[in-house]
Amino acid sequence: MNRLWSVNLPALISIAVLALSSGILSADVEIISPTAGSEVSGVVQVTARVTPPKGHRIQKVIAQAENGQSVELVPGEPDMYSAKLDTIRLPNGKQSLLVIESVKGVDASRSAGAEDSWESTIRIYDSEVLIRVRNPYHFYFGDLHSHTSYSDGVGTPKEAYEYARDKSKLDFFAVTDHSQLLTFDEYADVIAQANAFDAPGKFAALYGAESTEGTGHMNFYFAPVSRLSGVRDEIYQSISRLQVLAQFNHPNVKSPPDQGWTDDYEGFHYSPAADRFVALAEVRYDKEEEAYIALLDHGWHVGAASNDDTHSADWGKSNWTAALARELTRAGIVDAIAGRRTYSSGDRNFQLTFTLDGEDMGSQLTRRAGSYDAMVEVYDPDADQVIDTLDLFLDGKIVATEKPKLTKYAWAVPVKLDAGRHYVFVRVTHAGGKQSWSSPIWVSAY
């Protein structure tokens, strides 16, 4: 059972050096490589010069990443320790690299007047540099919203996964039948079929259900149950408690009066409890762009998605959610969704990358108020859709426009941020009128 891991935050790489020492002594810790401000990718050499206090010896040198990676540094030349660290699973962006000599050896409790309870034969010393991790992502295309005869569509989940994989040639796909129509046994079969079709490196099979309450429809993924509460706030609480990914389906500021339900989720009411887990919103048309902006204005941290909402036997044929992931696995796609490294694509293989101050789409940044460079790179590998227009949005309004009229283009544009909270995203208009939307980058500027 997949569970949502923490949203993509800057990782802390620490090199812990365990040393025997006593009293307040001096030691020298220096990071030799990587150097401050350097950009790293793939496997990198980590080297540190560590000089222990006089009369003491080093026990072990460990390079440790916040995400759990660790590697032991081995001694070479006098006072030099090194090892290779694989950065591929670290999030891109600025990182703090700490070299810590020693750890606290005695974790005694402190009581009033008992200063000696903190005495330890092991001390801590450190050094720090700032680096930037930059590893390439792969572009994967899929559909996260589809139906079968288990609700109001056709066919079986088995047929849907098979069609999405073999006919539509999707990289990932989810069956999400309507929760109020799913029986317990049917949902169990959806899960079983997804697990049977899931093939790491070839096809990522996801599963979920669509909650169809009167205030708006939502997909939730990998839940152990197919039905959540009918009360909006309780749905959000359940998503938070279960720690499952979720998506706003076909949001709409003004739903058609004859539709029978609204798509504005009670005025896009914000839920801090669910914000971490409701990771996506469908944005495929002008009216959904308006709702996308409304969700962002209300405080939601949602990335852009595009799906077919298929009810016929042609799953995954015309709208695609693109995920920027390290690998084609269920875990890799979930990590991309959780990190909001997605975009709504109007073309099956259209490639879009968007960064601000070197940080990926989906990032949540804190920066000093000022001007920062945004970089937009677009590419259509089969040249079937010329990129007509690029629009850069800041807080829901267009602040810059470019007209490439090409199938491959890189656009650098400064973005001025006043003190406050902001979001920035990109809209792409292809020749013929189809459009794509990036996920935002959020900035708290001070």
N, C-alpha and C positions, 0 to 999 in steps of 0.2 A: 504494500500500500504506500503510495507516494504521499509525502507531506511537504508542505511548503517550507523551504529553508528561508533563512533571513534574506530580506531584500538586499540587493547588491549595494554594500557600503564599502568605503575604502578599507583595504586590508592592511594589517600591521605585520610586517616581517620583522621578527626579532631573532637575534643571534645570542643565545644564552650561553654564557661561559661559567661553569661551575668551578669555584676556586676555594681552597682552604685559606682562611685568614683569621686574624684576631685583632681586636681593638680597631681604632680608626686609622687605617693605613691608606697610602696612596697607591694607585695603579694606573696604567696607561692602556686605553682602548682606542683603536683607530681603525676605521673602515677604509681599506685600500681600494676595494672594488665591490660593487659598482660605485662610481664616483657620484658626487652630488649633482643633481640635475640631469643625469644621463637617462636615456630611454632604453629600456631593456625588453627583450622578448625571448620566448623559447627557454632553453636551458642557459643559465648564466653562471659565471664563476663568482662565487662569494669568497672574498679574502679579507681577513682581519689580522691586524697586529695586536697581540694581547700580551702585555707585560704584567705579571702578577706582582703583588707586594713582595718585598724582599723576604726571603726565607720561607715562602709558601709555594705550593705547586698547583698547577691547573689539573682538575680532574677530567673535564669534558667540555667540548665546544659544540653547541648545537645551533643550527639555523632553523628557526621555527616560524611558520606563517600562521596568521590568525585563524585561517580556515582549517588548521589541523596538520598541515604539511610540516614535516621536520626532517632534517638531514644532519648527520654528525660531521662537523668539520674536523679534518685530520691535520696533525702538525706537519710542517715541511721545514723551511728554513727556521732558524732560531726566532721564537716568538711569533711565527706566522702560521695561521690556520686557514684552510680553504676547503671548499667542496662545491659541487654543482647543484644549483637549485632550479627546479622546473617551475617557471612562472605561468605556464599555460592555463592553470586553473585559478589563477588570481584575477580579480577584476581589473580591467584596464583603468588607467588614470593615475593620478598622483598618489604616491604611497610614502609612508614614513618607514625608513629602514633603521632599526635600532640595533646596536651591538651592546649586549648586556653581559658584563663579566660578573659571574657568580650569581647565586640566588640565596635568599634567606634560608638558613639551614634549620632554624628552630622556630616553630610557629607557636610560641607560648602566648597564652592569654595575658592581657595587660590589666592589672588592678591598680586602684588608686595608691600612689606612693610606692609602687613596686617597679621602679624604673629598670631594675636589673632583670625583670622578666623578659625584656626585649634583647638581652645579651645573646649573641650568637657567634659561633666561630666562623661563620660564612657571611661575606659582605657582597654588596652589589655596586658595580660601576658600569657606566654606559657611554655610548657615543651615538650620534644620529646624523643621517643624511636624507634628503628628499630625492626620490627618483620617480620616473614615470613608466608604468608598465603599458606596453602596447603590443598586444597579440592579435592577429587577424581572426575574424569570425568567418564561419561559413554561412551562406544564405540558404535557408530551408523554407519551403513553401507548403502550407497546409490549410485545413479547414477545421474550425473548432465548433461548428454549429450545424448539426444535421439531424434528420429524423428518419425513422423507419416505420413499419407497420405496428411496432410496439406502442406508437402513439397515433399520429395522424398522417404518417407518411406511407411508403410502400416498401416491400422487401423486408429482409431480416438484417440484423446487425452484421452477421457473417457476410452477406452479400454487399453490404455497404462498405465494410473494411476492404473487401476484395476488390470492389470497383474503384475505390479511392486509390488503392495501391497500384492496381494493374492497368486500369483504363485512364484515370485522371493523372496517374504518375505523381501523386502527392508524396511529400516526405513525411508528413504527419497528418493525423486525422482523428476526429473524435465524434462518436455517436452520442447525441444529447437529446433523447426523447423527452416529451413533456411529462413532468413528474406526476401530475394528477391522473395520468393515464397508464402509468407503468405499474405493473404488479411486481411483487417481491421477486418472483421467479424470473420475470423478464429482465429486471435490472441485474440480477445475478448472471444471466446469460450475456448481457452487454459486457459486464466485467470479464467474464470468461473468454468471450470472443476477442476483446481488446488484448488480453494477456496472451492469447494464442497467436494473434497476428503481430504482436510487438516483436521486432527483429532489430536489435541494436546494429547500427551502421547501415541499415537498409530502409527501415520503416518504423516510425514511432507511432504506436497505437495508443491514443488516450481515450478516456471515457468520462461521462458525467450525465447530468440531467438538466432540464430547463424548468425552473420554477416559473409558473405562469400566473402570477397573482395580478389583480386588477390595476395595480399602480405601475407595473412594468415587469418585463420578463428578464430573467437572469439565468445564465448558465453557471453551474458550480461543478468542479472537476475532482475526481478521485474521492468523493465522499463515500462513507460506508453505507449511506442510506440514500434513497432516491427522492425523498420528500422532506422538505423543511417547513417551518412554520408559515402560515399565511399572513402573518403580521410583518410589515417591512422591517422594523427595528429588530424583531426576533430573527428574521432571516440573516440580517447582518451579524447579530450576536452568534448565531449558529455557525456562520462562515468563519468568524473569528475563533470560536471555541474549537471547531474541527480543524482549523488552519488549512483550509482548502482554497485553491485558486478559484476566482469567479470572474464573470464577464457581464457587463451591461449589454443586453441584446436590443438591436434596432431602437436606440434611444430617440426620442422625439419631443421637442419643446411643445408642439401643438399637434396632438394625435387626432386623426380623423374622427369626427363625431359618431360615425356609424361603425367604428372599429369594435366597440364594446369594452375597451379597456384603454388606459393611458400608458404612455411610455416615458413618463418624466419622473418616475420613482419618487413620488410625493414631492415634486418641485426640486428634484435632484438633491434632496435632503442628505447632508453629509454625516457619515458615521465614522468617528475616529477609530472605533474598534475594528471596522471592516476595511478601512482604507488600505491597510498593508496587504490585504488578500484579494480585494477586488482589483485585479490588475489590468483589465482590458475593457474597452468599449468599442462597439462596432461603429465605424465611420466610413461610409461608402458613397454618400450623396450629400448634396448641399444641406438638407434638413438634418442629417446626422452630424455634419460638421457643426451646425448651430448647437446641437445637443452636446457634442464633444466639448465645445468651448464652455457651455453652461456647466457641465460636470467639473471641468478644470477650474472655472471661476468659483465654484462652491467648495473647492479644496480637495477634490478627489485626485489621487495620483494614479491615473489610468493611462495605459498605452493604447495605441491604435491597432485595431483588428479589422479584418474584412472576411466575411464568410458567406456561403450561399444560403444558409437556412433551408437546406434542401428538403423537399417533401416528395420528390420524384426519384426515379431510379437512375440519376445522373450526378452522383455525389462528387462535389469538388471540381466543377467545370468552369466557373466564371468569376469567382471572387476568391482572393487568397490573403491569408495572414502570413506575413514573412517573419521569420525568427532568425536573429543573429545569434548563433550558438557555436560552441566549440566542437560539438560532435552531434551526430544524428542518433541520439538515444532519447528515450523518454525523459531521463533525468536532464539531458542537455536542453531539450525543448522547454521543460518546466522551468529550468534556471533562466532561460531567455525570457519567458513570460513573466516570471516573478521579478526579473530585473527590468522589465518594460523595454527590453531590446527587441521590439517588434515594430512593424509598420503595416499599414493597410495598402495592399498592392493592387493596382489596376491592370497588371500584366503578370503572366505566370512566372517569368524569370527576371523581372525588373529588379535591379540592385540599387539600394539606397543606404548611404551612411550619412550620419549627421552628428557632429560633435560641437561642443562649446567649450572653449578653453582647453581643448584636447580631451574632454570627457564625453563618453558615449551617450547616445540617446537613452533616456530612462534614468539618467543620473540625477541625484538630488544633491546639490552643491551648496556650500556656503562660501561666499566671496565678498571681498570689499567692493563697495559700489564703484562703478567705473565702466570702461569699455572692454569688451572681450570679443575675441575672434570666433565666429561661427564658421564651420566648414561643411559644405554640402557636396557630396559626390554621388552622381547618378550614372547609371550604365544599363543599357538594354543590349544584352549579348547577341540576340538574333536580329537586332536592328529593325524590328517590326513596328516599334512605337517611338517615333522621334519625341524627345522631351521638349515640349513647347514652352512651358512657363514654370518657374520656381517662385514660390511666395514664402517669405519668412514671416511668421506670426510671433508677436510679443504680446502676451497677456490678451490674446483673442483678437488682435488687430494686426493687419499687414503693415510691416515697417520697411520691407525691402522686396523688390521684385527683379527677377532676371529672366531673359528669354533666350535660352541656349540654341534652340532649333537644331539640336544635335542628338545623337544617341549616346554620347559619353561626354561628361562635363564635370568640372570641379569649380565650385563657387565659394570664395572666401568673402565674408561680409562681417563688419564690426557690429556688435550689439551693445548699446549703451544701457546700463542698468542703474537706476536710481536705488536708493535705500528702500528696502521692502522685499516682498515676496513676488516672484515672477515665474512664468513658464514660457518656453520658446519651442515652437515646432515648425515643421516645413510641410507645405502642400505642393505636390507635383501635378501638373496638367500635361497629359500626353496628347500627341496629335490624334485627332478623332474625338477628343473630349473626355476620355477616361481619366480618373484622378487617383493619386496615392497620397497618403498622409503618414508622416513620421510620428512616433511617440514623442512626447515632450522631453525637454530637460528643464528641471526645476532649480531655481536659484534663490537662496535667501541672501540678499545683499545688505551689508551693513556699512 
